[in-house]
Amino acid sequence: MLVGLFGDTHDHIDNVRHAVNTFNHLGCEYVLFAGDLVSPLVIPPLRRLRGKFIACWGDNDGNRIGIAGGLRIIGEIGEPPFCIQTPDGVRILLTHNPDMARNQLQNIDVVVSSHTHRAHFATTASGMITINPGECSGWISRKPQIAVLDTTTRKVEFYPLPEPPPVPDMIP
């Protein structure tokens, strides 16, 4: 089963559209968002998702009432960290800040977080997988990306999104 993973959109509507198109093209049955939509501006493109959408709040989500209202017809959003069990039995802990998950790792197969804006994939000695899909926005790294987890093989692939144009030098 394929699970789309992304976080830190920070209102980058175009990259949310690219992420949705990629997840749909790949046939992701679930799409998990690890926080920081920021505002309701990015909700409309999420309506095109074909997979089940589950999100957690981030530390920069401002208009929570507007975001929650917009997501009612799309999927679910909750306070992190919380666990999702996929139909094939994989237990995924979804959080924005990975530090919030430290005391909740018993019986968890995968931890998905964002917050740092840096992509990360590792497998612990016990076999637990930790994933940060990187930032969808690209505002900080200038390298926006998303990830997809295959719950059968436990492999993760990262997918780049279009890079923003160069920033002009503002010094006269």
N, C-alpha and C positions, 0 to 999 in steps of 0.2 A: 504494500500500500504506500502511496506517495503522499507526503505531508509537506505542504509549502510552509516556509518559515520566513518571516520578515519582521522588522522593527524600525524604530526611529525614522518615520516618514517625515516628521517635522514639516507638515503641510506641503510637501512636494507632490502636487497632484499628478504631474506628468509621470513621475516614477512609480506612483501607485498604479496608474494605468498600465505601465509596462509590466509591473509585477503581476497584476491581475491577468494580463494576457499570457504571460509565461506560465503561471500556475494553471490556467485553463488549458493551454496548449499541451502541457505535460500530463494533464489528467489528475491533478492533485485532488484527492477525496476530502482532505482536511487542509485548512490554511490557518496557521497559528500566528498571531501577531504579538510581539513581545514588548509592547508599550511605546508611547510617544507618537500617537497620531497628531496630537497637539490641538487641533480644532476640527469642527464638523466639515470643513472645506474638503477633506479627503474622503468623506463618506460616499458621495455619489459614484465614483468609479468602483467602489467595493461591491455595489449592487450587481455587477456583472460576474462576480465570482460564482463558479459552479460547485466548488467544494464547500463543506461546512466551515464557517468562519468562527473562530474563537479568539478572543483578545484579552489582554490584561492591561491595566492602567500603567502609565509611565509617570515619571516625575515632572514632565513638562506638559501634561494634558491639562489645558486650561478650562475650556467650556465643557465640563463633564456632563452637564444636563443636555447640551446639544449633541454631544458625541453619543451618549447613551440613547437618546431619542432616535438619532439617525440609524444607529446599529440595531434597533429593535426588529427591523424587517430583514436584516442581513445576517445577524448571528448574535453572539453573546460577548459580554465584556465583564470582567470581574477584578477584584482586588488581588494582586499577586502576593505571595505565590499560591498557585492552586494546581491540582493534578487533573489531567485528562487521560482517560483510557480509550485508546483507539479500538475500533471493532476487532482488530486482530490481537488485542490484549497488551499492546505496548503502553506502559505508564509513563506519561510525559508531564514533568513539572514545568509550568509556564510562569515566568517571572520577568520583571523588567531588570531589576538590579540583582545580579547573581549572588551578592552577599545576603540577600533576603532568604535564599534557599538553603543555606548551610545547615540548618537544623531540621530540615524536612526531606532528607535524602534516602530514608529507609524505603525499600521496595519501589524505587524509581529506576526506570530504564534509561530515560533521556531527560536532561535539563536544557531548556531553551531560555535564553536571556538575550538582552541587547545592552542598553545603557552606555556601554563604553564606545559604541560605534565601530568597534574593531572586530572583524570576522575571526572566529575561533572554532576549532573542532578538535576534540580530544576524546580518548577513551581511557577511563581510569583502570586501575589494576583489577577492580571488581567487575569491569565490563560496562559500567555506566558511561553513557555518552554525554558530553557537554557541547553545546552548540551556541554560538553567537552568529547569526546570519550576516552580521555587518550592518551598515546603515543603508536604508532604502533611499534616503534623501541625497547623500553625497555631499552635504553641506560642509562637513568637516574633512573627510578623507579625499573628497573629489573622485572617489571610486565607489559609486553606489552599487549595491548588490543585494541579492536575496539568496536563499538556500532551499534545497529540497532534501528531505530525509526519506529514504526508502526503508520502511519498517521491517521488511522481510530480510534484506541484506545488511541493514544497519549502516549503510553507506550514506554519505552526505555529499551533495554536489552544490557548488556555489555558481550562481549565474550573474554575470555583470549586467548592469543596466546602463543606458547611455550616460556618458560622462558629461558634466556641465561644461560649458565653454570656458576658456581661460578668463581669469579675472583681470581686467585692465589695471595697469599701474595707476593709482590715484594720486601719486605724489607729482606735483607740477614740475 
